[in-house]
Amino acid sequence: MPNNAPQQNLKKAPPKFLEEAVKAVNAKQFDQAVEILKKGIDCDRFIAYSGLGEVYNAKGDYEESIKWLEKAYDHNPDEINLLDRISKVLTKLNRDDESLKILTKALKRQTNTRNIRLIADLMNKQGKGQAAVEIVEQLIKAHPKVIELVFELGLLTEHILDHEKAEQCYKTVIRTAPHPFAYDRLGLICLKQERMTEAVTYLRKAMELRPDDNNIRNDLATTLMKAGELIEGSKLLQKSIEVNPLNVSMQSSFLYHLHLLPGIELQTIFNAHKNWGQRHAPLSLAKFQHTNTPDTNRKLRIGYISPDFRSHPVAQLVDKLLEFHNHDEFDFYGYGSIEVADQITAKMQKSFPHYQQIHGLNDDMVAGMIHHDGIDILVDLAGHTLNHRLLVLARKPAPVQATFYGYCDTTGMQQVDYVITDELLNPPESRKYYTEDFAYLPSGICFFNCRVDVDSSPLPFFKNGHITFGAFTNCLRFNEKLFQTWAQILKSVPNSKLMLGFAGGDDEAIRTKYLKQFENLGIPRDSIQTTGKKTYKKYLEQYALVDITLDTFPENGGTTTSESLWMGSPVISKYSEHQNGRIGLSLLNRIGLGDLAVPTADDYAKKAVELAKNPEKLAVLRASLRSTMTNSPLCSAKNYTLELEAAFRKMWQTWCKK
């Protein structure tokens, strides 16, 4: 090969000394590995230096580890991942201040925006995002014409939840040049703030500038659906999948949104989930040998894995479970894939006896960590929802694996043994639509723990002189049949009103669209009130204006149904065959109001009208709902935890017999 031939695209084989060192490390012969790597310094300084840093780290000699990792970084300052490794070793030595200094120094010396992003991301993960913001602001002053620095500042400020400043940055960028990614980020910020029309406008512009960008297409698709444009959004999402069939998160997003399509058959939904499992999580990924002691009575190690150990219903549940779990019988490990931590995250890190932040770690690393921890039962709490880690479970790091609470369907994976559920959500005959077996909780899997103390109120009918129906939900769940049924109810109850609360309820264009739909169904605009984003307390206080809550179908509400009942507003629910269309049925039966869950839209309308025409009965029911809830299985964290632990023990006994 000529000496001047381009080399950059040729993959360099690892030097032989590195292979020998790896063998020594795998055999736990660390001193031999050190000797091999030191002899290899003249052959390849960078590989030898970084290898020595890793070996000394594995030995527990952190001072030596830092010394060699710093040598490696000085030799090649473009290897940003070394900063992460140095920083983690310093953290082990409780030298966080030094970690910050190293990252700060590295960030200041950069002009490459890719490296700036990588270093800033490291600082963010360590809770030092504000320091990174200040440094990038200094870099912008030094290089005011480098517009990409302003974009990076936008990403940084967005990550530390300063959305106002991030929006200013992105708008500065698009004033300078038509920057598709700035338009994309602007759209996503507007989405978070429920400015739906603006969000869609910005994302359409991003798509116009980069029509073949699949990530932008996916952002537009999900935003359209959240803005109530389910058909257009689902078509775009389908196109994203066709363009990139190997994108795991897009495929999962498609599975999640399948449930919302009116008239879709259970077999179609199941086939799509099963195909996901076969494509993305084949059994060949499961390579761990399980040497867990098959003793049915021993203390078990339970791992909870989730992206939602933050302000989220899943975190509320797990926090309560940890309070009531039997820590003599079970040892609990938390694996949190948390992109943006909050106060709830910090609380849960303390609540778990063992906790690992796994965001940013690849699936093999996390699976290895879980297997090394000796987890007996690994419990997924996300299913196919955003930022899930199902591909960790695909590696089968624990002998028993289950999915629970976070998703109303099968994972489609043979490596997941159980869905933890109840017989009302998943009667035995629905097993044919799941790749997992059912582990039933006798009192149901629905659980409610109100985060804010808000008193329930008297029936508003007696003050208003008319019945007010309410529906506080996600407009993803709105559909033609649902609106037709609601219109039928309003026509049957003279002077009645409907209060609609949803993301985007304060967006004039979205609001007008829904008001027009009701007008076309014969309901005047002044019969419908819409409301948008509220604090949690303000949201709960809105139930003081509602006499009867109307659940959505085919997909039911979950947490919102519990909140409505807690605030004294009974819920009318229509159930179907699918699990996510049976949540109302399960919830209402747990508090003795199973007669409010009905199988058809006509029954649903009839039940709502019947209740609306009996305000005295409504008033008695409203006055008793809070105490009924409090004394029901729905609010008994202790009973819930006992039933869950019994399910864990039964799963374990089954594995031991095998």
LINSUL-V307612 format. One record per residue. N is the residue number from 1. RES is the residue in one small letter. OMEGA is omega in degrees with one decimal (999 if undefined). Layout:
N;RES;OMEGA, N;RES;OMEGA
This chain:
1;m;179.2, 2;p;-178.0, 3;n;-177.0, 4;n;179.0, 5;a;-179.4, 6;p;-176.3, 7;q;-165.5, 8;q;-177.0, 9;n;179.3, 10;l;-179.2, 11;k;-177.0, 12;k;178.6, 13;a;179.1, 14;p;179.9, 15;p;-176.1, 16;k;-178.0, 17;f;179.0, 18;l;178.2, 19;e;179.4, 20;e;179.9, 21;a;178.8, 22;v;177.8, 23;k;179.8, 24;a;178.9, 25;v;179.6, 26;n;177.3, 27;a;-179.7, 28;k;178.7, 29;q;-171.5, 30;f;-179.3, 31;d;177.6, 32;q;178.7, 33;a;178.1, 34;v;-179.0, 35;e;-179.8, 36;i;-177.2, 37;l;178.8, 38;k;176.7, 39;k;-178.0, 40;g;-176.2, 41;i;-178.9, 42;d;-179.3, 43;c;-179.6, 44;d;-174.5, 45;r;-174.5, 46;f;-179.0, 47;i;-179.7, 48;a;-179.4, 49;y;-177.3, 50;s;177.0, 51;g;177.3, 52;l;177.5, 53;g;-179.0, 54;e;-179.1, 55;v;178.7, 56;y;175.8, 57;n;178.7, 58;a;178.4, 59;k;-176.0, 60;g;177.2, 61;d;-169.5, 62;y;178.8, 63;e;178.1, 64;e;179.1, 65;s;-179.8, 66;i;-178.1, 67;k;-176.0, 68;w;177.3, 69;l;177.2, 70;e;175.9, 71;k;-179.5, 72;a;-178.8, 73;y;177.6, 74;d;-179.8, 75;h;-179.2, 76;n;-175.7, 77;p;175.1, 78;d;177.8, 79;e;-173.2, 80;i;-178.3, 81;n;176.8, 82;l;178.1, 83;l;178.1, 84;d;-178.6, 85;r;177.7, 86;i;-177.6, 87;s;-179.8, 88;k;178.2, 89;v;176.9, 90;l;177.8, 91;t;177.3, 92;k;179.6, 93;l;-178.5, 94;n;-179.9, 95;r;-177.3, 96;d;-179.9, 97;d;178.4, 98;e;178.2, 99;s;179.1, 100;l;-179.5, 101;k;-178.9, 102;i;-179.9, 103;l;179.4, 104;t;179.6, 105;k;-179.2, 106;a;-178.5, 107;l;-177.8, 108;k;-175.8, 109;r;-175.6, 110;q;166.4, 111;t;177.7, 112;n;-173.5, 113;t;177.2, 114;r;179.4, 115;n;177.2, 116;i;-179.9, 117;r;-177.8, 118;l;-179.5, 119;i;179.2, 120;a;178.4, 121;d;176.4, 122;l;-179.7, 123;m;177.3, 124;n;-177.8, 125;k;-180.0, 126;q;178.3, 127;g;-177.4, 128;k;-176.7, 129;g;-178.5, 130;q;177.3, 131;a;178.3, 132;a;178.0, 133;v;-177.3, 134;e;-179.8, 135;i;179.6, 136;v;175.5, 137;e;176.3, 138;q;178.8, 139;l;178.7, 140;i;177.5, 141;k;-179.6, 142;a;-177.5, 143;h;-172.1, 144;p;-177.9, 145;k;179.5, 146;v;-172.6, 147;i;179.2, 148;e;176.6, 149;l;178.1, 150;v;176.7, 151;f;178.3, 152;e;177.7, 153;l;176.2, 154;g;178.6, 155;l;-179.5, 156;l;-177.6, 157;t;175.5, 158;e;-177.8, 159;h;178.3, 160;i;172.3, 161;l;172.0, 162;d;-172.7, 163;h;179.5, 164;e;-179.9, 165;k;178.3, 166;a;178.9, 167;e;177.8, 168;q;179.9, 169;c;-177.5, 170;y;178.4, 171;k;174.3, 172;t;-179.6, 173;v;-175.2, 174;i;172.6, 175;r;-179.2, 176;t;-177.2, 177;a;176.8, 178;p;-172.4, 179;h;-173.6, 180;p;-176.5, 181;f;174.4, 182;a;175.5, 183;y;179.5, 184;d;-179.1, 185;r;176.6, 186;l;178.6, 187;g;-178.0, 188;l;174.9, 189;i;178.3, 190;c;178.2, 191;l;178.9, 192;k;-178.7, 193;q;178.4, 194;e;173.1, 195;r;-165.9, 196;m;-177.6, 197;t;176.8, 198;e;-178.8, 199;a;-179.4, 200;v;-179.9, 201;t;179.8, 202;y;-177.2, 203;l;174.6, 204;r;177.7, 205;k;177.5, 206;a;-180.0, 207;m;178.0, 208;e;-178.9, 209;l;179.4, 210;r;-173.3, 211;p;-178.6, 212;d;-178.6, 213;d;-174.1, 214;n;179.1, 215;n;177.2, 216;i;177.7, 217;r;179.8, 218;n;177.8, 219;d;179.1, 220;l;-178.7, 221;a;-177.4, 222;t;178.6, 223;t;177.0, 224;l;-179.2, 225;m;178.1, 226;k;175.9, 227;a;176.6, 228;g;179.2, 229;e;-171.0, 230;l;-175.4, 231;i;179.8, 232;e;-179.3, 233;g;-178.4, 234;s;176.7, 235;k;177.6, 236;l;179.2, 237;l;177.2, 238;q;178.6, 239;k;177.8, 240;s;-179.0, 241;i;179.1, 242;e;179.3, 243;v;-177.8, 244;n;-175.8, 245;p;-178.6, 246;l;179.7, 247;n;-173.2, 248;v;-174.4, 249;s;177.8, 250;m;178.7, 251;q;179.2, 252;s;177.4, 253;s;178.4, 254;f;178.9, 255;l;-179.9, 256;y;-174.8, 257;h;176.6, 258;l;-175.5, 259;h;-173.8, 260;l;-176.3, 261;l;-179.0, 262;p;174.8, 263;g;-179.0, 264;i;-175.5, 265;e;-179.7, 266;l;-178.4, 267;q;178.2, 268;t;178.9, 269;i;-179.4, 270;f;-179.6, 271;n;179.9, 272;a;178.2, 273;h;-179.6, 274;k;177.5, 275;n;176.2, 276;w;-179.3, 277;g;-178.8, 278;q;-177.5, 279;r;-170.8, 280;h;-175.3, 281;a;179.7, 282;p;-178.9, 283;l;-179.7, 284;s;178.3, 285;l;-175.1, 286;a;-172.9, 287;k;-177.4, 288;f;169.9, 289;q;-176.3, 290;h;-179.1, 291;t;178.4, 292;n;-178.2, 293;t;-176.4, 294;p;178.2, 295;d;-173.2, 296;t;-173.4, 297;n;-174.5, 298;r;175.8, 299;k;-176.2, 300;l;174.6, 301;r;-178.4, 302;i;176.5, 303;g;172.9, 304;y;-179.5, 305;i;-173.7, 306;s;169.4, 307;p;-168.5, 308;d;172.1, 309;f;-176.1, 310;r;178.5, 311;s;-170.6, 312;h;179.7, 313;p;178.4, 314;v;179.6, 315;a;177.8, 316;q;-179.8, 317;l;-174.7, 318;v;177.6, 319;d;177.8, 320;k;179.0, 321;l;-178.8, 322;l;178.1, 323;e;-173.9, 324;f;179.5, 325;h;176.1, 326;n;-175.0, 327;h;171.8, 328;d;-177.9, 329;e;-175.0, 330;f;174.1, 331;d;-169.9, 332;f;-179.8, 333;y;177.5, 334;g;176.0, 335;y;-174.2, 336;g;176.6, 337;s;-168.6, 338;i;-178.9, 339;e;178.1, 340;v;-177.6, 341;a;175.8, 342;d;-177.6, 343;q;178.4, 344;i;177.4, 345;t;-179.6, 346;a;179.4, 347;k;-177.0, 348;m;175.9, 349;q;178.6, 350;k;-177.0, 351;s;178.2, 352;f;172.9, 353;p;178.6, 354;h;-177.0, 355;y;176.0, 356;q;171.2, 357;q;-173.9, 358;i;178.2, 359;h;-179.9, 360;g;177.2, 361;l;-177.9, 362;n;-172.4, 363;d;179.6, 364;d;179.5, 365;m;-178.3, 366;v;178.6, 367;a;177.4, 368;g;178.5, 369;m;-178.3, 370;i;178.5, 371;h;178.4, 372;h;178.7, 373;d;178.2, 374;g;-178.9, 375;i;178.1, 376;d;179.5, 377;i;178.7, 378;l;-175.2, 379;v;174.6, 380;d;-177.4, 381;l;-174.8, 382;a;-173.2, 383;g;-177.9, 384;h;177.5, 385;t;-171.2, 386;l;175.3, 387;n;178.3, 388;h;176.9, 389;r;-179.2, 390;l;-178.9, 391;l;169.5, 392;v;178.7, 393;l;178.0, 394;a;177.5, 395;r;-179.6, 396;k;-179.1, 397;p;178.8, 398;a;-177.4, 399;p;177.5, 400;v;-179.2, 401;q;-177.5, 402;a;172.3, 403;t;-165.8, 404;f;161.8, 405;y;-169.4, 406;g;-172.7, 407;y;-175.8, 408;c;176.5, 409;d;175.6, 410;t;171.0, 411;t;-175.0, 412;g;-174.2, 413;m;177.0, 414;q;-179.4, 415;q;177.4, 416;v;-171.2, 417;d;-171.8, 418;y;160.2, 419;v;176.2, 420;i;-170.2, 421;t;173.3, 422;d;-171.4, 423;e;176.0, 424;l;176.3, 425;l;-176.3, 426;n;175.2, 427;p;-175.4, 428;p;-177.4, 429;e;179.0, 430;s;-178.0, 431;r;-177.4, 432;k;179.4, 433;y;-178.3, 434;y;172.3, 435;t;-178.4, 436;e;167.4, 437;d;178.2, 438;f;169.8, 439;a;-172.5, 440;y;166.5, 441;l;-173.7, 442;p;-176.8, 443;s;176.6, 444;g;-179.8, 445;i;178.3, 446;c;-178.2, 447;f;179.9, 448;f;175.3, 449;n;-175.4, 450;c;-176.2, 451;r;-173.4, 452;v;-179.4, 453;d;177.2, 454;v;-179.1, 455;d;171.3, 456;s;-172.0, 457;s;176.1, 458;p;179.7, 459;l;-176.5, 460;p;-179.9, 461;f;-174.7, 462;f;176.7, 463;k;-173.8, 464;n;-176.6, 465;g;176.0, 466;h;178.0, 467;i;173.3, 468;t;172.1, 469;f;179.8, 470;g;173.7, 471;a;177.8, 472;f;-169.1, 473;t;176.5, 474;n;-176.1, 475;c;168.4, 476;l;-174.7, 477;r;178.7, 478;f;176.2, 479;n;-173.0, 480;e;-178.2, 481;k;178.6, 482;l;-179.8, 483;f;178.0, 484;q;-179.3, 485;t;177.9, 486;w;178.6, 487;a;177.6, 488;q;179.3, 489;i;-178.4, 490;l;179.0, 491;k;-176.1, 492;s;-179.7, 493;v;-174.8, 494;p;175.7, 495;n;-178.2, 496;s;-179.4, 497;k;174.6, 498;l;177.2, 499;m;-177.5, 500;l;175.9, 501;g;-178.1, 502;f;176.7, 503;a;-176.5, 504;g;-178.8, 505;g;177.2, 506;d;178.1, 507;d;-170.9, 508;e;-177.8, 509;a;179.1, 510;i;-179.9, 511;r;-178.7, 512;t;179.5, 513;k;-178.2, 514;y;177.4, 515;l;179.2, 516;k;178.2, 517;q;178.4, 518;f;176.5, 519;e;179.3, 520;n;177.8, 521;l;176.1, 522;g;-179.9, 523;i;-179.3, 524;p;-175.9, 525;r;-175.9, 526;d;174.6, 527;s;-177.2, 528;i;173.8, 529;q;177.4, 530;t;178.6, 531;t;-175.9, 532;g;-171.5, 533;k;178.1, 534;k;167.6, 535;t;-177.3, 536;y;-179.5, 537;k;-179.9, 538;k;177.9, 539;y;179.9, 540;l;-178.5, 541;e;178.9, 542;q;180.0, 543;y;174.4, 544;a;-179.3, 545;l;-170.9, 546;v;177.0, 547;d;-176.2, 548;i;177.9, 549;t;178.2, 550;l;178.8, 551;d;176.8, 552;t;172.0, 553;f;11.2, 554;p;177.5, 555;e;179.0, 556;n;166.6, 557;g;177.5, 558;g;178.7, 559;t;-178.3, 560;t;176.5, 561;t;178.1, 562;s;-179.3, 563;e;178.5, 564;s;179.6, 565;l;179.7, 566;w;-178.6, 567;m;172.8, 568;g;-179.0, 569;s;-180.0, 570;p;-173.8, 571;v;172.3, 572;i;-175.2, 573;s;173.6, 574;k;-179.5, 575;y;-179.3, 576;s;-178.8, 577;e;-171.4, 578;h;-177.1, 579;q;-176.6, 580;n;172.1, 581;g;-178.9, 582;r;-177.7, 583;i;177.9, 584;g;178.0, 585;l;-179.6, 586;s;-178.3, 587;l;-175.0, 588;l;177.5, 589;n;-179.1, 590;r;-179.6, 591;i;175.3, 592;g;179.9, 593;l;-178.4, 594;g;-179.9, 595;d;177.7, 596;l;175.5, 597;a;-171.4, 598;v;-171.8, 599;p;-175.6, 600;t;178.7, 601;a;178.3, 602;d;177.5, 603;d;179.7, 604;y;180.0, 605;a;-179.7, 606;k;-179.0, 607;k;180.0, 608;a;-179.1, 609;v;179.4, 610;e;-179.6, 611;l;-178.7, 612;a;-177.5, 613;k;178.9, 614;n;-175.3, 615;p;178.7, 616;e;177.0, 617;k;178.3, 618;l;-177.6, 619;a;178.6, 620;v;179.5, 621;l;-179.2, 622;r;-177.2, 623;a;-175.5, 624;s;-171.6, 625;l;-177.4, 626;r;-178.9, 627;s;176.6, 628;t;177.6, 629;m;-175.8, 630;t;-176.1, 631;n;-178.1, 632;s;175.4, 633;p;-177.9, 634;l;-176.4, 635;c;-179.4, 636;s;-179.1, 637;a;-178.7, 638;k;179.8, 639;n;179.7, 640;y;-177.5, 641;t;178.2, 642;l;179.9, 643;e;178.7, 644;l;178.9, 645;e;176.5, 646;a;177.2, 647;a;176.9, 648;f;-176.9, 649;r;179.5, 650;k;176.3, 651;m;-176.9, 652;w;178.6, 653;q;178.4, 654;t;179.3, 655;w;-178.8, 656;c;179.4, 657;k;179.6, 658;k;999
